[in-house]
Amino acid sequence: MPVQHPGQAAPAPASAPDPHRFPGLARFNALPPADTEAALLACCGSRRWARRLAAHRPYPDPGALLAAAEEAGYDMPPADLAEALAAEPAPGLRETAPHSAHLALRAAHAAYESRFGHVFVICLDAYDPAEHPDQVLAGIRARLGHEPDQERVTTADEMRRLARGRIIGLISDS
């Protein structure tokens, strides 16, 4: 079972998704290869990861697609993870947040990027949007204490969670 660190979102449940909740799977399976890769790159910015998933279509059900994404994520070499991280936006705040909150978050992101050399990523799917700013700040603070090897593992886990949630959104659209 994965270790959950303070400020880190709970892992997504591993149960098989209900195929009736995913009307976009048939559309996804029927997309031209270039369109499929583009859609998958929006889920995870590794070209090799996207090509791998696109090449294994059609997927018989959502669980098969999510399992393939998870496997491809675990097989992702460091260069591909770096490519995916380079495509990630840093989690931010709404424009209406206080200026001081924007400054605090910007400073936290800068400290993280200085220590680890890449953008901070965290999957916030398990949290209410109102909790996102606090979870991001808590996550950065907690993970700044990680050793680089530990943070690489945590970052890869978070990227897999982000990709899973984005794929679910992709195939949930009608």
C-alpha positions, 0 to 999 in steps of 0.5 A: 500500500502506498505511503500517504504523506501529509498534504498528499491526496489519498490514492484513487480507489483501485476498483473497476470503474462502471463502464456505463459512466464512461460514454466517451470510451467508444469515441476515444477508441475510434479517434485517429492516432494523432488525435488520440495521442494529443488527447492523452498528452493532455493527461500526461505530457510524456509522448512515449506514454501517450503513444504506448496507450494509443497503440493498444487501442481499442480498450474493451472497458475503462478498467483496461484503459486505466490499468494500461495507463497505470502500467505505462506510468510505472514503466516510465523512465526518468527522461519521460517523467521529466518530459511529463513534468515539463508539461505540467502547470504549477498548481495555483490559486484563483485570481480572487485569492488574496495577494499575500496567498499568491506570494506565499504560493509563488515562494513555495513553488520556487523553493520546491523547484530550486530543490528538486528541479521540476514543478511541484505536482499533486493530485487533488481529486480527493479534495473539495476545491476550496481545500486545494490552496491549503493542500498545495501549500501543505504538500509543498512544505511536507515534500520539501523535507524529502530526499531527492530519491523519495521525492522522485517516487512521490512525484511519479505517484502523483503524476499517475494519479493526475493522469488517471483522473484526467483519463477518467474525465476524457472518457466520461465526456459524451 
